[in-house]
């Protein structure tokens, strides 16, 4: 792509930056239309994004302010403070069978930066990474931003969005270097079963692949058993695990995430951080340290909030046939199957916003496997959630009948 600068010079952008987004709006236009209607004064219920309806707990903010007041405002450790990395390693050790230490951890500006760092660490330009569909909307873009090539493999809706190992194995190409998984999954809420995770690990070991695991919702498991990638046999040295405080402690705006992996990889990722983000502000790191060491009750309450809402949401839809809930095993979303209406998820979401002033994300925003579905964020009070789902069900019945 070329463009004419203000000076009149004709300038050209790199193919890499042009190829990060390959077209379309990933369903975000519905969210933005809903926001615009809300800002114009209309009563709109936004169930389209995964941001909490509560603020970061005051005690965490007090820890942040105290750090600022102490003058912790200069350059901080690029890889994360020793105390914070130790606290993250201790958390990983408590939650998994394979212990971690400081040298296995690098702190990043949120989970998204950790995913980009992981891709940069394992992919040379043009090499491929397998992504399981449905996937978080930025996954394929992040692979391309790291100069890689995404290979999309569906987790079928009729298999409750569990990985199909045969499909994944068939998709591996000679230049494939990694598989990216997200369990509990955004958008489906699926917690990948132990047998599937073990089969993925066996495939990675046999083919010499990295397993990159986005485990942001590992703190929010409603049903089933969550298996961390690090716990799989022989995988601690061939996996990179993404974590964050955004979902666990309602700290989305603080942008504090991390990547856990083998020491050699983490050491090199310190070089990447030096040339890109140059670390996080020290006062945010101190707030994160407080959250990890003193915020256990905060985390438990947030997890309980979404567990309770998931059960309420499924019950609110009743037994009518026009829209079916896919009961989430984890996370803060609910997938709705609206294929019985004869509409795509995108068409349904557009009509729903127009008729009911409810904004949801079309399943197609997250890949082809979720076509004909909607993702509903469980990020409003229970009464509003029940009302919205009742209206969605009635709207679907009207379309189907």
ZABAZA-385840 format. One record per residue (C-alpha): residue in one letter; x, y, z. Coordinates in nm, 4 decimals, decimal comma. Each point is the difference from the previous one (the first is absolute). Layout:
residues N
TORMI / res / px / py / pz
TORMI / a / X / Y / Z
...
//
This chain:
residues 401
TORMI / res / px / py / pz
TORMI / x / 0,0000 / 0,0000 / 0,0000
TORMI / x / 0,1247 / 0,3437 / -0,0886
TORMI / x / -0,1329 / 0,3344 / 0,1166
TORMI / x / 0,0825 / 0,3627 / -0,0645
TORMI / x / 0,1426 / 0,1795 / 0,3029
TORMI / x / -0,0799 / 0,3602 / 0,0885
TORMI / x / 0,3307 / 0,0998 / -0,1573
TORMI / x / -0,1128 / -0,1500 / -0,3283
TORMI / x / 0,2410 / -0,2952 / 0,0210
TORMI / x / -0,1326 / -0,3446 / -0,0934
TORMI / x / 0,0656 / -0,2404 / 0,2886
TORMI / x / -0,0374 / -0,3771 / 0,0228
TORMI / x / -0,0993 / -0,2096 / 0,3017
TORMI / x / 0,1361 / -0,3477 / 0,0693
TORMI / x / -0,1940 / -0,3048 / -0,1126
TORMI / x / 0,0288 / -0,1240 / 0,3571
TORMI / x / -0,1912 / 0,2903 / 0,1560
TORMI / x / -0,2566 / -0,0033 / -0,2785
TORMI / x / -0,0612 / -0,3717 / 0,0553
TORMI / x / -0,0709 / 0,0079 / 0,3745
TORMI / x / -0,3731 / 0,0464 / -0,0637
TORMI / x / -0,1238 / -0,1717 / -0,3135
TORMI / x / -0,3359 / 0,1728 / -0,0327
TORMI / x / -0,3362 / 0,0165 / 0,1697
TORMI / x / -0,0857 / 0,1421 / 0,3392
TORMI / x / -0,0071 / -0,3239 / 0,2064
TORMI / x / -0,3492 / 0,0984 / 0,1168
TORMI / x / 0,1243 / 0,3062 / 0,1851
TORMI / x / -0,2258 / 0,2277 / -0,2048
TORMI / x / -0,2978 / -0,1275 / 0,2006
TORMI / x / 0,1739 / 0,0917 / 0,3258
TORMI / x / 0,0930 / 0,3435 / -0,1308
TORMI / x / -0,3552 / 0,0627 / -0,1233
TORMI / x / -0,1307 / -0,0991 / 0,3410
TORMI / x / 0,2455 / 0,2378 / 0,1684
TORMI / x / -0,1022 / 0,2808 / -0,2338
TORMI / x / -0,3683 / -0,0565 / 0,0790
TORMI / x / 0,0774 / 0,0027 / 0,3717
TORMI / x / 0,1987 / 0,3220 / -0,0297
TORMI / x / -0,2896 / 0,1617 / -0,1867
TORMI / x / -0,2212 / -0,0622 / 0,3033
TORMI / x / -0,1720 / -0,3250 / -0,0924
TORMI / x / -0,0425 / -0,2843 / 0,2470
TORMI / x / 0,2321 / -0,2698 / -0,1357
TORMI / x / 0,1174 / -0,3150 / 0,1737
TORMI / x / 0,3606 / -0,0720 / -0,0993
TORMI / x / 0,0824 / -0,3703 / 0,0289
TORMI / x / 0,2700 / 0,0153 / -0,2636
TORMI / x / 0,3345 / 0,0416 / 0,1794
TORMI / x / 0,1679 / -0,1859 / 0,2841
TORMI / x / 0,0612 / 0,2908 / 0,2347
TORMI / x / -0,1220 / -0,0253 / 0,3570
TORMI / x / -0,2959 / 0,1925 / 0,1377
TORMI / x / 0,2026 / 0,0551 / 0,3181
TORMI / x / 0,3079 / 0,2127 / 0,0461
TORMI / x / 0,3401 / -0,1144 / 0,1197
TORMI / x / -0,0222 / -0,0580 / 0,3758
TORMI / x / 0,0850 / 0,3035 / 0,2109
TORMI / x / 0,2715 / -0,1831 / 0,1931
TORMI / x / 0,1873 / -0,0707 / -0,3247
TORMI / x / -0,0354 / 0,3625 / -0,1068
TORMI / x / 0,1221 / 0,1111 / 0,3427
TORMI / x / 0,3103 / -0,2162 / -0,0472
TORMI / x / 0,0543 / 0,1640 / -0,3385
TORMI / x / -0,0378 / 0,3506 / 0,1450
TORMI / x / 0,2278 / -0,0815 / 0,2912
TORMI / x / 0,2683 / -0,1098 / -0,2452
TORMI / x / -0,0390 / 0,3243 / -0,1943
TORMI / x / 0,0158 / 0,2039 / 0,3178
TORMI / x / 0,3263 / -0,1749 / 0,0887
TORMI / x / 0,1413 / 0,1287 / -0,3272
TORMI / x / -0,0082 / -0,3227 / -0,2005
TORMI / x / -0,0442 / 0,1966 / -0,3221
TORMI / x / 0,3226 / -0,0561 / -0,1917
TORMI / x / 0,1115 / -0,2791 / -0,2273
TORMI / x / -0,0837 / -0,3386 / 0,1480
TORMI / x / 0,1588 / -0,3384 / -0,0566
TORMI / x / -0,0684 / -0,0873 / -0,3642
TORMI / x / -0,0733 / -0,3670 / 0,0688
TORMI / x / -0,2007 / 0,0794 / 0,3131
TORMI / x / 0,1111 / 0,0592 / 0,3551
TORMI / x / 0,1590 / -0,2919 / 0,1805
TORMI / x / -0,2795 / 0,0000 / 0,2588
TORMI / x / -0,2755 / -0,0058 / -0,2623
TORMI / x / 0,1650 / -0,2729 / -0,2046
TORMI / x / 0,0446 / -0,2035 / 0,3172
TORMI / x / -0,3692 / 0,0460 / 0,0845
TORMI / x / -0,1071 / -0,1107 / -0,3483
TORMI / x / 0,2305 / -0,3025 / 0,0207
TORMI / x / -0,1467 / -0,0861 / 0,3405
TORMI / x / -0,3529 / 0,0253 / -0,1426
TORMI / x / 0,0908 / -0,2304 / -0,2887
TORMI / x / 0,1629 / -0,2457 / 0,2412
TORMI / x / -0,3100 / -0,0066 / 0,2237
TORMI / x / -0,2332 / -0,0590 / -0,2926
TORMI / x / 0,1958 / -0,2631 / -0,1921
TORMI / x / 0,2058 / -0,3114 / 0,0539
TORMI / x / 0,3099 / 0,1484 / -0,1651
TORMI / x / 0,1678 / 0,2685 / 0,2141
TORMI / x / 0,1153 / 0,3305 / -0,1452
TORMI / x / 0,2604 / 0,2495 / 0,1118
TORMI / x / 0,0783 / 0,3625 / -0,0748
TORMI / x / 0,2107 / -0,0863 / -0,3044
TORMI / x / -0,3055 / -0,1625 / -0,1620
TORMI / x / -0,2020 / 0,3248 / 0,0081
TORMI / x / -0,0072 / 0,3252 / -0,1951
TORMI / x / -0,2552 / 0,2722 / 0,0757
TORMI / x / -0,1786 / 0,1525 / -0,3020
TORMI / x / -0,2463 / 0,2848 / -0,0690
TORMI / x / -0,3024 / -0,2297 / 0,0190
TORMI / x / -0,0712 / -0,3439 / -0,1395
TORMI / x / -0,0161 / 0,1267 / -0,3587
TORMI / x / 0,3627 / 0,1141 / 0,0122
TORMI / x / 0,0924 / -0,3386 / 0,1468
TORMI / x / -0,1589 / -0,1805 / -0,2961
TORMI / x / 0,1888 / 0,2211 / -0,2445
TORMI / x / 0,3237 / -0,0626 / 0,1899
TORMI / x / -0,0604 / -0,3754 / -0,0121
TORMI / x / -0,0604 / 0,0080 / -0,3745
TORMI / x / 0,3114 / 0,2090 / -0,0548
TORMI / x / 0,2003 / -0,2478 / 0,2054
TORMI / x / -0,0964 / -0,3126 / -0,1959
TORMI / x / -0,0837 / 0,1098 / -0,3567
TORMI / x / 0,2401 / 0,0997 / -0,2730
TORMI / x / -0,1540 / 0,2038 / -0,2842
TORMI / x / -0,2451 / -0,2089 / -0,2005
TORMI / x / -0,0165 / -0,2903 / 0,2435
TORMI / x / -0,3419 / -0,1163 / 0,1121
TORMI / x / -0,1878 / -0,0299 / 0,3269
TORMI / x / -0,3177 / -0,2041 / 0,0403
TORMI / x / -0,2886 / 0,1865 / 0,1623
TORMI / x / -0,3126 / -0,1756 / 0,1276
TORMI / x / -0,3274 / 0,1485 / -0,1221
TORMI / x / -0,1990 / 0,1564 / 0,1715
TORMI / x / 0,2827 / 0,2260 / 0,1118
TORMI / x / 0,0385 / 0,3369 / 0,1662
TORMI / x / -0,0311 / 0,2607 / -0,2722
TORMI / x / 0,3645 / 0,1145 / 0,0063
TORMI / x / 0,1699 / -0,3409 / -0,0184
TORMI / x / 0,0423 / -0,0257 / -0,3774
TORMI / x / 0,0920 / 0,3683 / -0,0179
TORMI / x / 0,2698 / -0,0512 / 0,2625
TORMI / x / 0,1561 / -0,2853 / -0,1958
TORMI / x / 0,0103 / 0,2192 / -0,3101
TORMI / x / 0,1378 / 0,2945 / 0,2004
TORMI / x / 0,2891 / -0,2283 / 0,0991
TORMI / x / 0,0554 / -0,0730 / -0,3729
TORMI / x / -0,1489 / -0,3483 / 0,0354
TORMI / x / -0,2785 / -0,1792 / -0,1817
TORMI / x / -0,3113 / -0,1194 / 0,1867
TORMI / x / -0,1502 / -0,3403 / -0,0790
TORMI / x / -0,3592 / -0,0140 / 0,1246
TORMI / x / -0,1391 / -0,3321 / 0,1248
TORMI / x / -0,3594 / -0,0262 / 0,1173
TORMI / x / -0,1165 / -0,1431 / 0,3313
TORMI / x / -0,3448 / -0,1193 / -0,1141
TORMI / x / -0,3126 / 0,1397 / 0,1629
TORMI / x / -0,1557 / -0,3491 / 0,0071
TORMI / x / 0,2975 / -0,1150 / 0,2124
TORMI / x / -0,0591 / 0,2801 / 0,2543
TORMI / x / 0,2924 / 0,1904 / -0,1541
TORMI / x / 0,2536 / -0,2545 / 0,1273
TORMI / x / 0,3214 / -0,0408 / -0,2060
TORMI / x / -0,0119 / -0,2644 / -0,2715
TORMI / x / 0,3510 / -0,1464 / 0,0102
TORMI / x / -0,0362 / -0,1629 / -0,3404
TORMI / x / -0,0779 / 0,3341 / -0,1633
TORMI / x / 0,2905 / 0,1673 / 0,1782
TORMI / x / 0,2468 / -0,2713 / -0,0944
TORMI / x / -0,1099 / 0,0157 / -0,3629
TORMI / x / 0,0528 / 0,3770 / -0,0039
TORMI / x / 0,3658 / -0,0118 / 0,1097
TORMI / x / 0,2258 / 0,1099 / -0,2860
TORMI / x / 0,3791 / -0,0289 / -0,0396
TORMI / x / 0,0464 / 0,3616 / 0,1137
TORMI / x / -0,2414 / -0,0212 / 0,2961
TORMI / x / 0,1742 / 0,1028 / 0,3212
TORMI / x / -0,2775 / 0,0378 / 0,2571
TORMI / x / -0,3572 / -0,0645 / 0,1076
TORMI / x / -0,1899 / 0,2753 / 0,1835
TORMI / x / -0,2703 / -0,1127 / 0,2444
TORMI / x / -0,2347 / 0,1957 / 0,2249
TORMI / x / -0,1659 / -0,1919 / 0,2834
TORMI / x / -0,2338 / 0,0973 / 0,1588
TORMI / x / -0,0891 / 0,1321 / -0,3387
TORMI / x / -0,1092 / 0,3456 / -0,1069
TORMI / x / -0,2618 / 0,0057 / -0,1526
TORMI / x / -0,1476 / -0,3472 / 0,0632
TORMI / x / 0,0719 / -0,0545 / 0,3688
TORMI / x / 0,1250 / -0,3497 / -0,0814
TORMI / x / 0,2577 / -0,1511 / 0,2355
TORMI / x / 0,2084 / -0,2375 / -0,2088
TORMI / x / -0,0167 / -0,3534 / 0,1339
TORMI / x / 0,3077 / -0,1693 / 0,1428
TORMI / x / 0,0031 / -0,2621 / -0,2777
TORMI / x / 0,0060 / 0,2699 / -0,2694
TORMI / x / 0,2735 / 0,1957 / 0,1758
TORMI / x / 0,2109 / -0,3135 / 0,0426
TORMI / x / -0,0455 / -0,0823 / -0,3680
TORMI / x / 0,1073 / 0,3525 / -0,0919
TORMI / x / 0,3092 / -0,0398 / 0,2157
TORMI / x / 0,0843 / -0,3309 / -0,1651
TORMI / x / -0,0344 / 0,1599 / -0,3433
TORMI / x / 0,2264 / 0,2900 / 0,1032
TORMI / x / 0,2648 / -0,2364 / 0,1348
TORMI / x / -0,0126 / -0,2243 / -0,3064
TORMI / x / 0,0141 / 0,2837 / -0,2533
TORMI / x / 0,2322 / 0,2330 / 0,1946
TORMI / x / -0,2632 / 0,2729 / 0,0429
TORMI / x / -0,0457 / 0,2703 / 0,2589
TORMI / x / -0,3290 / 0,0146 / 0,1919
TORMI / x / -0,1027 / 0,3578 / 0,0747
TORMI / x / -0,2788 / 0,0081 / 0,2582
TORMI / x / -0,2178 / 0,3012 / 0,0762
TORMI / x / -0,1178 / -0,0852 / 0,3526
TORMI / x / -0,1500 / 0,3352 / 0,1006
TORMI / x / -0,3256 / -0,1648 / 0,1070
TORMI / x / 0,1618 / -0,2855 / 0,1920
TORMI / x / -0,1092 / 0,1849 / 0,3150
TORMI / x / -0,3673 / -0,0198 / -0,1064
TORMI / x / -0,0985 / -0,3647 / -0,0388
TORMI / x / -0,3690 / -0,0717 / 0,0595
TORMI / x / -0,0195 / -0,3661 / -0,0979
TORMI / x / 0,2542 / -0,2614 / -0,1035
TORMI / x / 0,3698 / -0,0187 / 0,0788
TORMI / x / 0,2488 / 0,2497 / -0,1401
TORMI / x / 0,3324 / -0,1455 / -0,1202
TORMI / x / 0,2925 / 0,2406 / -0,0326
TORMI / x / 0,2401 / -0,0514 / -0,2897
TORMI / x / 0,2949 / -0,0073 / 0,2421
TORMI / x / -0,1486 / -0,3028 / 0,1760
TORMI / x / -0,0017 / -0,2152 / -0,3117
TORMI / x / 0,2747 / -0,2650 / -0,0126
TORMI / x / 0,3257 / 0,1319 / -0,1454
TORMI / x / -0,1461 / 0,3405 / -0,0867
TORMI / x / 0,1553 / 0,2448 / 0,2495
TORMI / x / 0,2922 / 0,0608 / -0,2376
TORMI / x / -0,2084 / 0,0252 / -0,3153
TORMI / x / -0,2920 / 0,2187 / 0,1061
TORMI / x / -0,0522 / 0,3716 / 0,0602
TORMI / x / -0,2902 / 0,0841 / 0,2315
TORMI / x / -0,1777 / 0,3369 / -0,0033
TORMI / x / -0,1453 / 0,1453 / 0,3200
TORMI / x / -0,1494 / 0,3314 / 0,1078
TORMI / x / -0,1707 / 0,1854 / 0,2840
TORMI / x / -0,2618 / 0,1504 / -0,2340
TORMI / x / -0,2644 / -0,2681 / 0,0547
TORMI / x / 0,1035 / -0,1468 / 0,3350
TORMI / x / 0,0198 / 0,3305 / 0,1902
TORMI / x / -0,2034 / 0,2390 / -0,2189
TORMI / x / 0,3147 / 0,1891 / -0,1047
TORMI / x / -0,0659 / 0,0301 / -0,3747
TORMI / x / 0,1241 / 0,3593 / -0,0185
TORMI / x / 0,3199 / -0,0686 / 0,1922
TORMI / x / 0,1346 / -0,2153 / -0,2864
TORMI / x / 0,1956 / -0,2432 / 0,2134
TORMI / x / 0,0650 / -0,3415 / -0,1515
TORMI / x / 0,2794 / -0,2526 / -0,0164
TORMI / x / 0,1509 / -0,2858 / -0,1921
TORMI / x / 0,1334 / -0,3165 / 0,1648
TORMI / x / 0,2421 / -0,2259 / -0,1861
TORMI / x / 0,3452 / -0,1551 / -0,0102
TORMI / x / 0,2796 / 0,2225 / 0,1260
TORMI / x / 0,1783 / 0,0310 / -0,3359
TORMI / x / -0,3165 / 0,1258 / -0,1715
TORMI / x / -0,0851 / 0,2431 / 0,2810
TORMI / x / 0,3543 / 0,1366 / -0,0022
TORMI / x / -0,0232 / 0,0813 / -0,3724
TORMI / x / -0,3446 / 0,1528 / 0,0495
TORMI / x / 0,1667 / 0,2469 / 0,2327
TORMI / x / 0,1880 / 0,1247 / -0,3086
TORMI / x / -0,3322 / 0,0409 / -0,1821
TORMI / x / -0,1460 / 0,1963 / 0,2930
TORMI / x / 0,3044 / 0,2280 / 0,0051
TORMI / x / -0,0567 / 0,0927 / -0,3637
TORMI / x / -0,3813 / 0,0322 / 0,0174
TORMI / x / -0,1891 / 0,0630 / 0,3233
TORMI / x / 0,2938 / 0,0649 / 0,2359
TORMI / x / -0,2037 / -0,1457 / 0,2831
TORMI / x / -0,2938 / 0,1139 / 0,2104
TORMI / x / -0,0169 / 0,2937 / 0,2425
TORMI / x / 0,1283 / -0,0981 / 0,3423
TORMI / x / -0,3156 / 0,1162 / 0,1795
TORMI / x / -0,2122 / -0,2339 / -0,2145
TORMI / x / 0,2387 / -0,2843 / 0,0759
TORMI / x / -0,0353 / 0,0736 / 0,3710
TORMI / x / -0,3794 / -0,0063 / -0,0328
TORMI / x / 0,0286 / -0,3348 / -0,1764
TORMI / x / 0,2245 / -0,1313 / 0,2760
TORMI / x / -0,2629 / 0,0998 / 0,2578
TORMI / x / -0,2768 / -0,1646 / -0,2061
TORMI / x / 0,1927 / -0,3270 / -0,0222
TORMI / x / 0,1074 / -0,0129 / 0,3634
TORMI / x / -0,2983 / 0,1590 / 0,1764
TORMI / x / -0,2864 / -0,0191 / -0,2489
TORMI / x / -0,1097 / -0,3617 / 0,0297
TORMI / x / -0,3440 / 0,0910 / 0,1295
TORMI / x / -0,0442 / 0,2535 / -0,2818
TORMI / x / 0,0798 / -0,2652 / -0,2590
TORMI / x / -0,2342 / -0,2532 / 0,1602
TORMI / x / -0,2898 / 0,2484 / 0,0010
TORMI / x / 0,0505 / 0,0847 / -0,3667
TORMI / x / 0,0099 / -0,3688 / -0,0950
TORMI / x / -0,3178 / -0,0628 / 0,2001
TORMI / x / -0,1707 / 0,2956 / -0,1685
TORMI / x / 0,0437 / -0,1486 / -0,3485
TORMI / x / -0,0773 / -0,3554 / 0,1128
TORMI / x / -0,3287 / 0,1217 / 0,1464
TORMI / x / -0,0843 / 0,2059 / -0,3072
TORMI / x / 0,0755 / -0,2882 / -0,2357
TORMI / x / -0,2510 / -0,2213 / 0,1801
TORMI / x / -0,2591 / 0,2798 / 0,0148
TORMI / x / 0,0427 / 0,0709 / -0,3720
TORMI / x / -0,0511 / -0,3600 / -0,1070
TORMI / x / -0,3112 / -0,0283 / 0,2174
TORMI / x / -0,1419 / 0,3284 / -0,1328
TORMI / x / -0,0269 / -0,1384 / -0,3536
TORMI / x / -0,2346 / -0,2809 / 0,1006
TORMI / x / -0,0773 / -0,2877 / -0,2346
TORMI / x / -0,1241 / 0,1816 / -0,3094
TORMI / x / 0,1576 / -0,1384 / -0,3208
TORMI / x / 0,0886 / 0,3202 / -0,1843
TORMI / x / 0,3180 / 0,0831 / 0,1891
TORMI / x / 0,2114 / -0,2503 / 0,1929
TORMI / x / 0,2596 / 0,0801 / 0,2628
TORMI / x / 0,3372 / -0,1713 / -0,0161
TORMI / x / 0,0630 / -0,0288 / 0,3768
TORMI / x / 0,3380 / 0,1615 / 0,0682
TORMI / x / 0,2468 / -0,2051 / 0,2016
TORMI / x / 0,2102 / 0,3065 / 0,0723
TORMI / x / 0,0602 / 0,3650 / -0,0763
TORMI / x / -0,2384 / 0,2952 / -0,0090
TORMI / x / -0,2005 / -0,0630 / -0,3162
TORMI / x / -0,2977 / -0,2032 / -0,1212
TORMI / x / -0,0318 / -0,1382 / -0,3517
TORMI / x / -0,3479 / -0,0157 / -0,1500
TORMI / x / -0,0866 / -0,2217 / -0,2964
TORMI / x / -0,2498 / 0,1901 / -0,2162
TORMI / x / 0,0198 / -0,2170 / -0,3120
TORMI / x / -0,3636 / -0,1058 / 0,0441
TORMI / x / -0,1041 / 0,3522 / -0,1005
TORMI / x / 0,1562 / -0,0488 / -0,3436
TORMI / x / 0,2238 / 0,3036 / 0,0483
TORMI / x / 0,3740 / 0,0291 / 0,0296
TORMI / x / 0,1377 / 0,1278 / 0,3266
TORMI / x / 0,0832 / 0,3302 / -0,1676
TORMI / x / -0,3512 / 0,0439 / -0,1416
TORMI / x / -0,1590 / -0,0888 / 0,3320
TORMI / x / 0,2248 / 0,2382 / 0,1948
TORMI / x / -0,0706 / 0,2864 / -0,2393
TORMI / x / -0,3769 / -0,0517 / 0,0204
TORMI / x / 0,0152 / -0,0409 / 0,3776
TORMI / x / 0,1741 / 0,3336 / 0,0430
TORMI / x / -0,2481 / 0,1700 / -0,2285
TORMI / x / -0,3114 / -0,1494 / 0,1603
TORMI / x / 0,0950 / -0,0515 / 0,3644
TORMI / x / 0,2964 / 0,2339 / 0,0533
TORMI / x / 0,2121 / -0,2914 / 0,1257
TORMI / x / 0,3573 / -0,0239 / -0,1327
TORMI / x / 0,1673 / -0,3423 / -0,0176
TORMI / x / 0,2916 / -0,1369 / -0,2017
TORMI / x / -0,0770 / -0,2253 / -0,2981
TORMI / x / 0,1600 / -0,3428 / 0,0169
TORMI / x / 0,1513 / 0,0649 / -0,3411
TORMI / x / 0,2249 / 0,2582 / 0,1661
TORMI / x / 0,1949 / -0,2908 / 0,1477
TORMI / x / 0,0283 / -0,2312 / -0,3003
TORMI / x / -0,2138 / -0,2278 / -0,2152
TORMI / x / -0,0656 / -0,2657 / 0,2663
TORMI / x / -0,2180 / 0,2434 / 0,1948
TORMI / x / -0,2097 / 0,1062 / -0,2998
TORMI / x / -0,3658 / 0,0256 / 0,0942
TORMI / x / 0,0873 / 0,0759 / 0,3627
TORMI / x / 0,0203 / 0,3089 / 0,2197
TORMI / x / 0,2435 / 0,0820 / 0,2792
TORMI / x / -0,1633 / 0,1676 / 0,2983
TORMI / x / 0,2259 / 0,1643 / 0,2581
TORMI / x / -0,1177 / -0,0694 / 0,3556
TORMI / x / 0,1095 / 0,3471 / 0,1044
TORMI / x / -0,3227 / 0,1590 / 0,1235
TORMI / x / -0,1966 / -0,0460 / 0,3234
TORMI / x / -0,2057 / -0,3185 / 0,0271
TORMI / x / -0,3368 / 0,1707 / -0,0419
TORMI / x / 0,1109 / 0,1716 / -0,3203
TORMI / x / 0,1502 / -0,3249 / -0,1270
TORMI / x / -0,3204 / -0,1965 / 0,0604
TORMI / x / -0,2052 / 0,2720 / -0,1685
TORMI / x / 0,2300 / 0,0095 / -0,3019
TORMI / x / 0,0011 / -0,3761 / -0,0490
TORMI / x / -0,3778 / -0,0157 / 0,0326
TORMI / x / -0,0298 / 0,2639 / -0,2698
TORMI / x / 0,2555 / -0,1798 / -0,2204
TORMI / x / -0,1960 / -0,3249 / 0,0361
TORMI / x / -0,3312 / 0,1683 / -0,0858
TORMI / x / 0,1596 / 0,1732 / -0,2976
TORMI / x / 0,1421 / -0,3321 / -0,1245
TORMI / x / -0,3375 / -0,1738 / 0,0385
TORMI / x / -0,1595 / 0,2723 / -0,2075
TORMI / x / 0,2602 / -0,0425 / -0,2741
TORMI / x / -0,0262 / -0,3789 / -0,0010
TORMI / x / -0,3759 / -0,0224 / 0,0082
//
